[in-house]
Amino acid sequence: MRILFVCGRARARSPTAEQVFSRWPGLETASASVSDDADEPVEADHLAWAEISVVMERAHRRKLMCGFGPALRHARIVCLDVRDDYAFMEPALLRLLEARAGRFLPPGSKPG
């Protein structure tokens, strides 16, 4: 399964999620940002590649819909409601991501 993680600047939450879930069997991950001036802004190719797009906040979903609306007609977008209160790879962020995203991922994908 291919999962795209999206947040505001792609500096903490989505890169952390990309790294954490890339270790899960059967998952391919990427991360991008809804900000145009970020190092890795989300593009149509990201969204076409992803089977699930996981946004950290509802505002990120709105930005995706505004920028890529027609291309997202059949896309699966999940919001984790993770605020921008964490540093990259912060243990509390790791726990929160696993707890919230784990329920959307295929059974058996979590590492033993």
N, C-alpha and C positions, 0 to 999 in steps of 0.2 A: 504494500500500500504506500502511495506517495502522499506526503503531508507537507503543506506549506504553512509555516508559522509566521504571523504578521503582527507587528506592533508599530508604535509611532516612529521610532528612529532606528530600530533594529540594532540596538546597542546592548540591551540587557535581556529583556524577556524572550523575544523570538530567537535570538542566537543561543540562549540557554536551552530553550525547548528543542531547537534543532540538534544541539549536541547531546542532550539527555536521551531523546527519543531515537537518535540515530543508532544507539546501542541496542535497541529493541529488535529482536529477530523479525524479519519480514517487513520492516519499515524503511522507507527512504525519506529523508527529510531535507528541507531547505527553509531559509528564512528571508524575509524581505520587510520593507518599511512602506508605510503609506505616505511618508514625507518625500517630496521630490528631491530634496537636497541631501538625502541620506546616502550612505555608501552603497547600499543595495536597495533602490526603490523597486517596489513591486511593478511588474510588467505583465502584459497579456500572456507571455510565454510561461511565466510562473504559474499563472492561474490555469492555463491549459494543461500543464504538466501535473498539477495537483489533483488527487482524488478527493481530498478534503483540505479546505483552507481553514486554519484555526486562527482567529483573531483574539487579541487580548482584551479589547474593550469594544463596546457597541459602536463607539465613534469610528473605530477602524472599519467595521462592517459598512457603515454609512459611506465612508470615503471610498471603499472598494466599489460599492454600488453606484456611486456618482461617477467614478472614473471608468468603470468597466461593466456597467449595468447589463447591456445585451449579452455580453460574453459570459455572464454569471447566471443566466437563466436556468441552467440545469446544474449549477455548482452546489456542492454541499459546503456551507459555511457554518462553523461552530464558534460561538463566543465563550471564552473561559472566564470573563469578568475578573481579570487580574490587573490591578492598578499598577501604575508605574512607580512603585515604592521600593524596588529591589535593585541590587547590583547584579552584574553578570555572575552567574553560577553561585549566587548566595544560597546557602542551605535551605532557608525558609522558602525561597522561590522554587527550588527543586521539589520540595515536598508538595507545594501548592500545585505546581504543574502536573506532577504525577497523579495527584488526587483528582484534579479536575479534568485533565485530558484523557486519563486512563479509561474512563467510561465510554469514550468515543472511538477507542482503538479496538482492533480485532481481538477477540479472545485468544489467549495463548501467545500474544506478541510480547507481553511483559517478560523481561529476563527472569530466570529462575532464581 
